[in-house]
Amino acid sequence: MGPALKRLGARIRALRGERELTQELAAEAAKLDVKHWQDIEGARTNPTVATLVGIARALGVTLAELFESGDDAVRPRTRRSSR
């Protein structure tokens, strides 16, 4: 997957580590299968917004905070106008 998904996975892994949560406990709190959590952290899948909301809640952060990490912030692609 792309660099944005890799940064997102790394951000989720870092937040989980700060909270001293195992992947199993974090996945359970987010109501996800642990394999799915692992695939998100490993940038092997593209999570839905609903999944990201569950992850944010499980980690005690806002959805926006999942995408914030200083210089390594996950920036979505923007489309250029076709004018």
Biopython code that builds the backbone (N, CA, C, O; Angstrom):
import numpy as np
from Bio.PDB.StructureBuilder import StructureBuilder

atoms = [
    (1, "MET", "N", (0.838, -1.177, 0.000)),
    (1, "MET", "CA", (0.000, 0.000, 0.000)),
    (1, "MET", "C", (0.886, 1.245, 0.000)),
    (1, "MET", "O", (2.108, 1.152, 0.120)),
    (2, "GLY", "N", (0.262, 2.389, -0.135)),
    (2, "GLY", "CA", (0.989, 3.633, -0.285)),
    (2, "GLY", "C", (1.584, 4.184, 1.000)),
    (2, "GLY", "O", (1.344, 3.666, 2.090)),
    (3, "PRO", "N", (2.372, 5.254, 0.846)),
    (3, "PRO", "CA", (3.054, 5.857, 1.991)),
    (3, "PRO", "C", (2.098, 6.433, 3.040)),
    (3, "PRO", "O", (2.410, 6.415, 4.231)),
    (4, "ALA", "N", (0.947, 6.940, 2.617)),
    (4, "ALA", "CA", (-0.007, 7.486, 3.584)),
    (4, "ALA", "C", (-0.521, 6.380, 4.509)),
    (4, "ALA", "O", (-0.666, 6.593, 5.712)),
    (5, "LEU", "N", (-0.795, 5.201, 3.946)),
    (5, "LEU", "CA", (-1.262, 4.088, 4.776)),
    (5, "LEU", "C", (-0.161, 3.595, 5.708)),
    (5, "LEU", "O", (-0.436, 3.172, 6.830)),
    (6, "LYS", "N", (1.082, 3.651, 5.244)),
    (6, "LYS", "CA", (2.200, 3.261, 6.104)),
    (6, "LYS", "C", (2.339, 4.222, 7.276)),
    (6, "LYS", "O", (2.561, 3.796, 8.409)),
    (7, "ARG", "N", (2.209, 5.525, 7.006)),
    (7, "ARG", "CA", (2.285, 6.509, 8.094)),
    (7, "ARG", "C", (1.116, 6.353, 9.054)),
    (7, "ARG", "O", (1.291, 6.466, 10.267)),
    (8, "LEU", "N", (-0.079, 6.093, 8.520)),
    (8, "LEU", "CA", (-1.246, 5.887, 9.373)),
    (8, "LEU", "C", (-1.053, 4.665, 10.258)),
    (8, "LEU", "O", (-1.320, 4.719, 11.459)),
    (9, "GLY", "N", (-0.596, 3.575, 9.680)),
    (9, "GLY", "CA", (-0.341, 2.359, 10.461)),
    (9, "GLY", "C", (0.687, 2.595, 11.548)),
    (9, "GLY", "O", (0.529, 2.121, 12.673)),
    (10, "ALA", "N", (1.732, 3.322, 11.217)),
    (10, "ALA", "CA", (2.768, 3.636, 12.205)),
    (10, "ALA", "C", (2.219, 4.534, 13.304)),
    (10, "ALA", "O", (2.578, 4.372, 14.470)),
    (11, "ARG", "N", (1.361, 5.471, 12.950)),
    (11, "ARG", "CA", (0.750, 6.366, 13.939)),
    (11, "ARG", "C", (-0.134, 5.561, 14.893)),
    (11, "ARG", "O", (-0.079, 5.763, 16.106)),
    (12, "ILE", "N", (-0.933, 4.669, 14.362)),
    (12, "ILE", "CA", (-1.806, 3.833, 15.196)),
    (12, "ILE", "C", (-0.960, 2.958, 16.109)),
    (12, "ILE", "O", (-1.269, 2.813, 17.291)),
    (13, "ARG", "N", (0.101, 2.378, 15.572)),
    (13, "ARG", "CA", (1.009, 1.548, 16.380)),
    (13, "ARG", "C", (1.632, 2.374, 17.508)),
    (13, "ARG", "O", (1.731, 1.904, 18.642)),
    (14, "ALA", "N", (2.052, 3.599, 17.199)),
    (14, "ALA", "CA", (2.670, 4.468, 18.214)),
    (14, "ALA", "C", (1.676, 4.837, 19.303)),
    (14, "ALA", "O", (2.008, 4.796, 20.488)),
    (15, "LEU", "N", (0.462, 5.198, 18.912)),
    (15, "LEU", "CA", (-0.562, 5.552, 19.903)),
    (15, "LEU", "C", (-0.890, 4.353, 20.797)),
    (15, "LEU", "O", (-1.061, 4.494, 22.008)),
    (16, "ARG", "N", (-0.974, 3.181, 20.181)),
    (16, "ARG", "CA", (-1.246, 1.970, 20.960)),
    (16, "ARG", "C", (-0.110, 1.708, 21.935)),
    (16, "ARG", "O", (-0.349, 1.347, 23.087)),
    (17, "GLY", "N", (1.119, 1.887, 21.482)),
    (17, "GLY", "CA", (2.282, 1.678, 22.342)),
    (17, "GLY", "C", (2.324, 2.656, 23.505)),
    (17, "GLY", "O", (2.670, 2.279, 24.625)),
    (18, "GLU", "N", (1.972, 3.919, 23.243)),
    (18, "GLU", "CA", (1.928, 4.923, 24.310)),
    (18, "GLU", "C", (0.945, 4.526, 25.401)),
    (18, "GLU", "O", (1.135, 4.857, 26.571)),
    (19, "ARG", "N", (-0.101, 3.818, 25.012)),
    (19, "ARG", "CA", (-1.133, 3.401, 25.968)),
    (19, "ARG", "C", (-0.863, 2.012, 26.535)),
    (19, "ARG", "O", (-1.645, 1.484, 27.326)),
    (20, "GLU", "N", (0.254, 1.434, 26.115)),
    (20, "GLU", "CA", (0.673, 0.108, 26.565)),
    (20, "GLU", "C", (-0.408, -0.943, 26.338)),
    (20, "GLU", "O", (-0.677, -1.778, 27.202)),
    (21, "LEU", "N", (-1.019, -0.882, 25.161)),
    (21, "LEU", "CA", (-2.042, -1.851, 24.779)),
    (21, "LEU", "C", (-1.458, -2.872, 23.824)),
    (21, "LEU", "O", (-0.669, -2.534, 22.941)),
    (22, "THR", "N", (-1.844, -4.104, 24.003)),
    (22, "THR", "CA", (-1.491, -5.120, 23.015)),
    (22, "THR", "C", (-2.414, -4.939, 21.812)),
    (22, "THR", "O", (-3.441, -4.265, 21.898)),
    (23, "GLN", "N", (-2.038, -5.544, 20.706)),
    (23, "GLN", "CA", (-2.917, -5.507, 19.540)),
    (23, "GLN", "C", (-4.249, -6.181, 19.862)),
    (23, "GLN", "O", (-5.303, -5.748, 19.395)),
    (24, "GLU", "N", (-4.192, -7.223, 20.648)),
    (24, "GLU", "CA", (-5.407, -7.952, 20.998)),
    (24, "GLU", "C", (-6.369, -7.080, 21.797)),
    (24, "GLU", "O", (-7.562, -7.042, 21.498)),
    (25, "LEU", "N", (-5.854, -6.372, 22.821)),
    (25, "LEU", "CA", (-6.709, -5.517, 23.643)),
    (25, "LEU", "C", (-7.242, -4.334, 22.855)),
    (25, "LEU", "O", (-8.406, -3.961, 23.000)),
    (26, "ALA", "N", (-6.394, -3.742, 22.022)),
    (26, "ALA", "CA", (-6.819, -2.600, 21.218)),
    (26, "ALA", "C", (-7.887, -3.017, 20.212)),
    (26, "ALA", "O", (-8.885, -2.320, 20.033)),
    (27, "ALA", "N", (-7.675, -4.147, 19.564)),
    (27, "ALA", "CA", (-8.647, -4.643, 18.591)),
    (27, "ALA", "C", (-9.984, -4.934, 19.260)),
    (27, "ALA", "O", (-11.040, -4.606, 18.721)),
    (28, "GLU", "N", (-9.933, -5.545, 20.426)),
    (28, "GLU", "CA", (-11.173, -5.839, 21.154)),
    (28, "GLU", "C", (-11.917, -4.550, 21.494)),
    (28, "GLU", "O", (-13.136, -4.480, 21.336)),
    (29, "ALA", "N", (-11.192, -3.529, 21.960)),
    (29, "ALA", "CA", (-11.813, -2.250, 22.310)),
    (29, "ALA", "C", (-12.422, -1.570, 21.084)),
    (29, "ALA", "O", (-13.423, -0.861, 21.193)),
    (30, "ALA", "N", (-11.818, -1.789, 19.927)),
    (30, "ALA", "CA", (-12.322, -1.193, 18.683)),
    (30, "ALA", "C", (-13.359, -2.074, 17.998)),
    (30, "ALA", "O", (-13.904, -1.713, 16.955)),
    (31, "LYS", "N", (-13.626, -3.232, 18.594)),
    (31, "LYS", "CA", (-14.569, -4.205, 18.032)),
    (31, "LYS", "C", (-14.106, -4.687, 16.646)),
    (31, "LYS", "O", (-14.887, -4.788, 15.700)),
    (32, "LEU", "N", (-12.795, -4.978, 16.576)),
    (32, "LEU", "CA", (-12.203, -5.485, 15.341)),
    (32, "LEU", "C", (-11.543, -6.830, 15.606)),
    (32, "LEU", "O", (-11.149, -7.136, 16.732)),
    (33, "ASP", "N", (-11.432, -7.612, 14.569)),
    (33, "ASP", "CA", (-10.653, -8.836, 14.631)),
    (33, "ASP", "C", (-9.184, -8.443, 14.737)),
    (33, "ASP", "O", (-8.756, -7.496, 14.078)),
    (34, "VAL", "N", (-8.409, -9.146, 15.546)),
    (34, "VAL", "CA", (-7.010, -8.795, 15.747)),
    (34, "VAL", "C", (-6.228, -8.842, 14.437)),
    (34, "VAL", "O", (-5.313, -8.041, 14.244)),
    (35, "LYS", "N", (-6.561, -9.749, 13.545)),
    (35, "LYS", "CA", (-5.889, -9.821, 12.243)),
    (35, "LYS", "C", (-6.121, -8.545, 11.443)),
    (35, "LYS", "O", (-5.211, -8.050, 10.778)),
    (36, "HIS", "N", (-7.334, -8.015, 11.508)),
    (36, "HIS", "CA", (-7.642, -6.774, 10.803)),
    (36, "HIS", "C", (-6.816, -5.624, 11.383)),
    (36, "HIS", "O", (-6.283, -4.799, 10.642)),
    (37, "TRP", "N", (-6.716, -5.576, 12.713)),
    (37, "TRP", "CA", (-5.904, -4.545, 13.375)),
    (37, "TRP", "C", (-4.443, -4.656, 12.895)),
    (37, "TRP", "O", (-3.814, -3.655, 12.553)),
    (38, "GLN", "N", (-3.934, -5.864, 12.878)),
    (38, "GLN", "CA", (-2.554, -6.088, 12.436)),
    (38, "GLN", "C", (-2.365, -5.641, 10.989)),
    (38, "GLN", "O", (-1.341, -5.050, 10.646)),
    (39, "ASP", "N", (-3.344, -5.920, 10.153)),
    (39, "ASP", "CA", (-3.253, -5.518, 8.752)),
    (39, "ASP", "C", (-3.289, -3.999, 8.600)),
    (39, "ASP", "O", (-2.638, -3.454, 7.709)),
    (40, "ILE", "N", (-4.035, -3.317, 9.452)),
    (40, "ILE", "CA", (-4.074, -1.850, 9.411)),
    (40, "ILE", "C", (-2.727, -1.287, 9.851)),
    (40, "ILE", "O", (-2.165, -0.422, 9.179)),
    (41, "GLU", "N", (-2.212, -1.770, 10.972)),
    (41, "GLU", "CA", (-0.905, -1.301, 11.440)),
    (41, "GLU", "C", (0.196, -1.614, 10.429)),
    (41, "GLU", "O", (1.148, -0.847, 10.290)),
    (42, "GLY", "N", (0.071, -2.715, 9.737)),
    (42, "GLY", "CA", (1.076, -3.123, 8.769)),
    (42, "GLY", "C", (0.854, -2.553, 7.378)),
    (42, "GLY", "O", (1.578, -2.892, 6.442)),
    (43, "ALA", "N", (-0.146, -1.688, 7.239)),
    (43, "ALA", "CA", (-0.469, -1.041, 5.958)),
    (43, "ALA", "C", (-0.789, -2.053, 4.865)),
    (43, "ALA", "O", (-0.464, -1.843, 3.697)),
    (44, "ARG", "N", (-1.429, -3.152, 5.255)),
    (44, "ARG", "CA", (-1.799, -4.170, 4.286)),
    (44, "ARG", "C", (-3.275, -4.087, 3.881)),
    (44, "ARG", "O", (-3.745, -4.866, 3.052)),
    (45, "THR", "N", (-3.998, -3.133, 4.477)),
    (45, "THR", "CA", (-5.407, -2.944, 4.137)),
    (45, "THR", "C", (-5.757, -1.472, 4.276)),
    (45, "THR", "O", (-5.101, -0.726, 5.003)),
    (46, "ASN", "N", (-6.784, -1.076, 3.578)),
    (46, "ASN", "CA", (-7.246, 0.304, 3.591)),
    (46, "ASN", "C", (-8.504, 0.378, 4.462)),
    (46, "ASN", "O", (-9.579, -0.020, 4.013)),
    (47, "PRO", "N", (-8.393, 0.883, 5.712)),
    (47, "PRO", "CA", (-9.543, 0.869, 6.616)),
    (47, "PRO", "C", (-10.617, 1.866, 6.203)),
    (47, "PRO", "O", (-10.332, 2.916, 5.626)),
    (48, "THR", "N", (-11.858, 1.507, 6.515)),
    (48, "THR", "CA", (-12.977, 2.414, 6.264)),
    (48, "THR", "C", (-12.996, 3.507, 7.321)),
    (48, "THR", "O", (-12.313, 3.411, 8.341)),
    (49, "VAL", "N", (-13.774, 4.534, 7.071)),
    (49, "VAL", "CA", (-13.923, 5.611, 8.050)),
    (49, "VAL", "C", (-14.522, 5.047, 9.339)),
    (49, "VAL", "O", (-14.091, 5.417, 10.431)),
    (50, "ALA", "N", (-15.497, 4.169, 9.225)),
    (50, "ALA", "CA", (-16.113, 3.575, 10.417)),
    (50, "ALA", "C", (-15.074, 2.814, 11.239)),
    (50, "ALA", "O", (-15.083, 2.883, 12.468)),
    (51, "THR", "N", (-14.188, 2.095, 10.573)),
    (51, "THR", "CA", (-13.130, 1.373, 11.277)),
    (51, "THR", "C", (-12.198, 2.350, 11.974)),
    (51, "THR", "O", (-11.808, 2.126, 13.120)),
    (52, "LEU", "N", (-11.836, 3.431, 11.293)),
    (52, "LEU", "CA", (-10.948, 4.431, 11.886)),
    (52, "LEU", "C", (-11.585, 5.118, 13.083)),
    (52, "LEU", "O", (-10.895, 5.446, 14.048)),
    (53, "VAL", "N", (-12.890, 5.337, 13.032)),
    (53, "VAL", "CA", (-13.598, 5.911, 14.181)),
    (53, "VAL", "C", (-13.497, 4.958, 15.370)),
    (53, "VAL", "O", (-13.251, 5.397, 16.493)),
    (54, "GLY", "N", (-13.685, 3.663, 15.135)),
    (54, "GLY", "CA", (-13.557, 2.674, 16.211)),
    (54, "GLY", "C", (-12.156, 2.626, 16.778)),
    (54, "GLY", "O", (-11.984, 2.501, 17.991)),
    (55, "ILE", "N", (-11.153, 2.722, 15.925)),
    (55, "ILE", "CA", (-9.762, 2.725, 16.376)),
    (55, "ILE", "C", (-9.492, 3.963, 17.217)),
    (55, "ILE", "O", (-8.878, 3.876, 18.281)),
    (56, "ALA", "N", (-9.949, 5.113, 16.740)),
    (56, "ALA", "CA", (-9.744, 6.364, 17.489)),
    (56, "ALA", "C", (-10.372, 6.262, 18.875)),
    (56, "ALA", "O", (-9.754, 6.639, 19.871)),
    (57, "ARG", "N", (-11.583, 5.759, 18.937)),
    (57, "ARG", "CA", (-12.253, 5.605, 20.244)),
    (57, "ARG", "C", (-11.474, 4.655, 21.151)),
    (57, "ARG", "O", (-11.291, 4.924, 22.338)),
    (58, "ALA", "N", (-11.023, 3.554, 20.585)),
    (58, "ALA", "CA", (-10.282, 2.571, 21.375)),
    (58, "ALA", "C", (-8.986, 3.160, 21.927)),
    (58, "ALA", "O", (-8.542, 2.785, 23.012)),
    (59, "LEU", "N", (-8.385, 4.076, 21.186)),
    (59, "LEU", "CA", (-7.123, 4.688, 21.612)),
    (59, "LEU", "C", (-7.337, 5.985, 22.397)),
    (59, "LEU", "O", (-6.379, 6.577, 22.893)),
    (60, "GLY", "N", (-8.592, 6.423, 22.508)),
    (60, "GLY", "CA", (-8.887, 7.627, 23.274)),
    (60, "GLY", "C", (-8.443, 8.911, 22.605)),
    (60, "GLY", "O", (-8.056, 9.869, 23.275)),
    (61, "VAL", "N", (-8.498, 8.930, 21.268)),
    (61, "VAL", "CA", (-8.134, 10.124, 20.515)),
    (61, "VAL", "C", (-9.263, 10.465, 19.549)),
    (61, "VAL", "O", (-10.168, 9.662, 19.323)),
    (62, "THR", "N", (-9.196, 11.664, 18.984)),
    (62, "THR", "CA", (-10.158, 12.028, 17.955)),
    (62, "THR", "C", (-9.726, 11.411, 16.634)),
    (62, "THR", "O", (-8.586, 10.976, 16.474)),
    (63, "LEU", "N", (-10.647, 11.385, 15.709)),
    (63, "LEU", "CA", (-10.315, 10.884, 14.382)),
    (63, "LEU", "C", (-9.198, 11.729, 13.768)),
    (63, "LEU", "O", (-8.288, 11.191, 13.137)),
    (64, "ALA", "N", (-9.263, 13.026, 13.950)),
    (64, "ALA", "CA", (-8.223, 13.915, 13.411)),
    (64, "ALA", "C", (-6.857, 13.593, 14.001)),
    (64, "ALA", "O", (-5.848, 13.663, 13.299)),
    (65, "GLU", "N", (-6.814, 13.243, 15.281)),
    (65, "GLU", "CA", (-5.538, 12.942, 15.933)),
    (65, "GLU", "C", (-4.871, 11.688, 15.380)),
    (65, "GLU", "O", (-3.659, 11.523, 15.515)),
    (66, "LEU", "N", (-5.645, 10.805, 14.761)),
    (66, "LEU", "CA", (-5.041, 9.637, 14.127)),
    (66, "LEU", "C", (-4.124, 10.060, 12.985)),
    (66, "LEU", "O", (-3.176, 9.356, 12.638)),
    (67, "PHE", "N", (-4.423, 11.218, 12.409)),
    (67, "PHE", "CA", (-3.680, 11.678, 11.243)),
    (67, "PHE", "C", (-2.642, 12.741, 11.577)),
    (67, "PHE", "O", (-2.001, 13.283, 10.676)),
    (68, "GLU", "N", (-2.468, 13.046, 12.859)),
    (68, "GLU", "CA", (-1.510, 14.065, 13.277)),
    (68, "GLU", "C", (-0.304, 13.408, 13.925)),
    (68, "GLU", "O", (-0.438, 12.581, 14.827)),
    (69, "SER", "N", (0.850, 13.780, 13.460)),
    (69, "SER", "CA", (2.070, 13.286, 14.106)),
    (69, "SER", "C", (3.253, 14.174, 13.748)),
    (69, "SER", "O", (4.319, 13.681, 13.378)),
    (70, "GLY", "N", (3.063, 15.470, 13.857)),
    (70, "GLY", "CA", (4.155, 16.406, 13.598)),
    (70, "GLY", "C", (4.553, 16.416, 12.136)),
    (70, "GLY", "O", (3.701, 16.509, 11.253)),
    (71, "ASP", "N", (5.853, 16.320, 11.883)),
    (71, "ASP", "CA", (6.360, 16.369, 10.521)),
    (71, "ASP", "C", (5.946, 15.159, 9.699)),
    (71, "ASP", "O", (5.946, 15.215, 8.469)),
    (72, "ASP", "N", (5.594, 14.066, 10.367)),
    (72, "ASP", "CA", (5.206, 12.847, 9.667)),
    (72, "ASP", "C", (3.695, 12.725, 9.522)),
    (72, "ASP", "O", (3.168, 11.622, 9.383)),
    (73, "ALA", "N", (2.996, 13.862, 9.555)),
    (73, "ALA", "CA", (1.539, 13.835, 9.489)),
    (73, "ALA", "C", (1.074, 13.119, 8.230)),
    (73, "ALA", "O", (1.687, 13.220, 7.167)),
    (74, "VAL", "N", (-0.013, 12.402, 8.380)),
    (74, "VAL", "CA", (-0.617, 11.709, 7.249)),
    (74, "VAL", "C", (-1.453, 12.739, 6.513)),
    (74, "VAL", "O", (-2.421, 13.266, 7.061)),
    (75, "ARG", "N", (-1.088, 13.022, 5.291)),
    (75, "ARG", "CA", (-1.801, 14.030, 4.511)),
    (75, "ARG", "C", (-2.577, 13.345, 3.392)),
    (75, "ARG", "O", (-2.009, 12.603, 2.590)),
    (76, "PRO", "N", (-3.886, 13.604, 3.350)),
    (76, "PRO", "CA", (-4.658, 13.007, 2.263)),
    (76, "PRO", "C", (-4.305, 13.673, 0.941)),
    (76, "PRO", "O", (-3.885, 14.830, 0.906)),
    (77, "ARG", "N", (-4.477, 12.946, -0.118)),
    (77, "ARG", "CA", (-4.261, 13.513, -1.444)),
    (77, "ARG", "C", (-5.400, 14.468, -1.761)),
    (77, "ARG", "O", (-6.540, 14.247, -1.351)),
    (78, "THR", "N", (-5.092, 15.510, -2.477)),
    (78, "THR", "CA", (-6.123, 16.433, -2.927)),
    (78, "THR", "C", (-6.199, 16.344, -4.436)),
    (78, "THR", "O", (-5.192, 16.128, -5.111)),
    (79, "ARG", "N", (-7.379, 16.510, -4.947)),
    (79, "ARG", "CA", (-7.570, 16.449, -6.391)),
    (79, "ARG", "C", (-7.405, 17.841, -6.973)),
    (79, "ARG", "O", (-7.845, 18.831, -6.388)),
    (80, "ARG", "N", (-6.787, 17.899, -8.094)),
    (80, "ARG", "CA", (-6.644, 19.165, -8.795)),
    (80, "ARG", "C", (-7.923, 19.458, -9.566)),
    (80, "ARG", "O", (-8.596, 18.555, -10.064)),
    (81, "SER", "N", (-8.230, 20.711, -9.647)),
    (81, "SER", "CA", (-9.388, 21.123, -10.403)),
    (81, "SER", "C", (-9.159, 20.846, -11.887)),
    (81, "SER", "O", (-8.040, 20.986, -12.380)),
    (82, "SER", "N", (-10.191, 20.463, -12.584)),
    (82, "SER", "CA", (-10.051, 20.152, -14.004)),
    (82, "SER", "C", (-10.448, 21.349, -14.872)),
    (82, "SER", "O", (-10.896, 21.185, -16.007)),
    (83, "ARG", "N", (-10.281, 22.529, -14.334)),
    (83, "ARG", "CA", (-10.645, 23.729, -15.093)),
    (83, "ARG", "C", (-9.641, 24.035, -16.158)),
    (83, "ARG", "O", (-9.795, 25.013, -16.889)),
]
sb = StructureBuilder()
sb.init_structure("model")
sb.init_model(0)
sb.init_chain("A")
sb.init_seg("    ")
for serial, (resi, resn, name, xyz) in enumerate(atoms, 1):
    if name == "N":
        sb.init_residue(resn, " ", resi, " ")
    sb.init_atom(name, np.array(xyz, "f"), 0.0, 1.0, " ", f" {name:<3s}", serial, name[0])
structure = sb.get_structure()
